[in-house]
């Protein structure tokens, strides 16, 4: 519960000082890894020096400058006002990075982006919300553009699977003790309570492909997934009527 006794929502959680990262090292390494993998994906897609990229649901995006340095523009969009305030302060001097709210992105002209990246976000959306955003992202893509949905959770991936992935990441990154302590804290956290009450949306590979196709895309799974958790999935999707090169 939060202010006034109202039921907490996922957006309320992310707008608070959320303890999802077990330590500052975990947080730093997470965003460094996402930036590294995103830069590799953009190179794979041929997104060059003039490319316009939207990172929708970007979170703290601590290493966004690594992504921005090889493209024309990186727009960071997050639904949590507190997160946007931190992003705006962090990247105030970065010429290639802009910060936008979801409402601002929705109001932009069509065909603005060459790549739209959505990483580790759709698990917090209902299917109705996802369908609405797919329509918006379809409109926002330039001809030949690509939508990348990353960190999609399959139905058979449990909290225990995610915990094991975090332990491996902690062992590799030098924060194993913090990972163990963080998992204990998470058991009693708002995140665990919200995961139990609101749940997380999960999709099999076939279900995610079908959802994208219903939204006007042709899609395929891309390996590896962005980030450290390879039990989750990344999908690349292009508008059905996109030209093929």
N, C-alpha and C positions, 0 to 999 in steps of 0.2 A: 504494500500500500504506500501511497505517497500523499502529498499535501492535500488536506481536506478530506482524507479517507477515501478518495476516488481510486478506482482500480488502476494500477500502474500498467502502462503500455510499453512496448519495446522502445518507441521513440523517447519516452520519458527516461528509460534506463540509459540510453546512449547520450541523452542530454545532461545526465548527472555525472558525477565523478566516479565512473564505473570501474570496478576492480578486475576487469577481464584479463588484464596482463598480470602475471605473477611477480614481475619485477621490471625495473626500467630496462635492464639488459634484454629481457624477453621482448618488451615493446620495441626497442630499437632494432633488434635482430629480425623481428617479424616484419617491420616496415622496410628494412633493407632488403630482405628476401623478396617481398612483394614487388618492390621497385626493380630489383634485378630481373625477376621473372617477367614483369610487365614490359621492361625494355626489350627483352629477348622476344617476347610475343609481338611487339610493334615492329621489330626488325623483320620477323618472320612474315608479317602481313605487308611489308613494304611501306610502312608509314614513315616517310622521310621528313625533310627539313621544313616542309610547308604543311604537314599534317595537323589537323585539329582533332584533339582527343578529349573526350568527356569521361571523367572518372566519377561515376554515379554511386553515391553511398560510400564515399572515399575514406571516411574515418579521419584519423589524425594525419595520415599521409606524410609521415615525418621525412621520408626520402623522395618526395615528389620531384625535387630538382634533378635527380638522376634521370627520371623519366622525361622531364621537360627539355633537357639539354639537346636531345636529338630530334625534336619535333618543333612545329611552329607555335602551337598553343596547347596548354593543358588546362582544362577547366575542372576544378574540384567542386563537387556538389555533395552536400550532406544535409539531411533533414533536421539535424540537431543544431539549434542556434548557438549553443555554447561551443560546439565543435567548429562551426563556421567562424566564430569570433577568434578562436585560436589559430585557425588556418589563415585568416586575413592578417593577423599580426605576424605570424611566422613567415609568410611569403609576401609581405608588403613591398619588398624591394625586388621581387622576382618578375622580370619583364614578361616572361612567357607563361606565367601562372596566374589564373583568375579564380576567384571563389564565388560561387553562385548558390542560391537556394533552389530547392526543387521547383518552386513557383516561377522563379526567374528562368530556369531552364525550359519549363513547359511553355513559356511565353516567347521563346526564341523562334526565329523563322525556320522553316523546314530545311532539311538538307545541310545542316551546319557542320556536322561532324563526320570525319573519316573513320573514326573508331570510337565506339562507346564501350567502356569497360564497367562491368558490374561485378565486384568481387565480394563474396561472403555476405550477401545482402538478401537474396531472395528467400532464404530460410525464415526471414522475419515477415514475409508477406503472405497474405491469403492468396488463393488462386485468382480471385476477382481483382485484387490489387496488382498482381503480376500481369494479368491480361491487359489492364489499363496502362501499365507502364510499357509493356511490349508495343502497344499501339503508339505511345509517345516516342519510344526509341526508334521505331520504324520510321516515323515521320522525321525524326532528327538526323537520320543518316543521309550522308551525301551519296550520290550514285556510286555503286561499287563499294560502299562502306561496309564495315563489319561490326557486329555486336558480339562481345565476348562476355559470357556469363561464367564466372569462376566460383569455385568452392561450393558447388551444388552438393547437397547431402543426399546420398542414396538411402532408401528405406532401411537397409540392413546395417547402417552405420550408427552405432549407439554412442551414448555419452562415454562409455568405457573405451570404445575405439578411439574417440577423440582424446581421452585422457592418456592413452598409450602413445598416441602421436605426439602429444605435448611432452611426455617423458623422454621420448627419443630426441625431440628437438632440444629439450633442456640438457640432455647428456651431450649432444653435439655442440651446443652453444655455451656450455659452462654455467648453466643456471639450474641444474638438476635439483638441488636442495630447495631452491625457491619454487620450482615447479611442484614438488611434493607438498610443500606448505600451501601453495596457492590452490591446489586441488582440494585440500582440506577446507580452506576458507570458502571456496566456491560452493561446497556442500551446504553452507549456511547462508549463502548470498542471495540477493534479489535476482541475480541471473538464473540461479538454479530454480528459484520459486517461479519465475516467469516461464522458464523452459517447461516446468511442470504444468502451469495453468494455461498459458497461451500455446505452448508447443512450438515446434519448428516444422516448417514445410519441407517435405522430402519428396524427391522425384527419382525414379529409376531412369536409366539412360533412355529407354523407350518413351517414358512419360515426358521427360524434358524435351526430347526431340519433337514429340507430338504437340506439346504446348507451343513450341517455337513455330512449328509448321502452321498451326492454327492461327498464330499471330502474324502470318505473312512472311515467314522466313523459311529458308532451307538451312538445315543445321547438321552439324556433325560434332562428335566428341573429339576433343583435342587432348592429347597426352604430351607432357605431364600436366597435372593441375597446377595452378599458381599457388605458391606457398608450400609449407612443409607437410601438409596433411594429404597424402596421396590416396587416402581412402575416399576422398571427395573428388568431384569432377568439374572439368571445364568444357564449355561448349562454344563453338564459333558458329555464328549465324549471319547470313546475308539475306537481304530482301529477295523474295522469290523471283521478282522480275529484274534482278540486278544483272548487268552485263557480265559475261564470263570472259576472263582474260587468260 
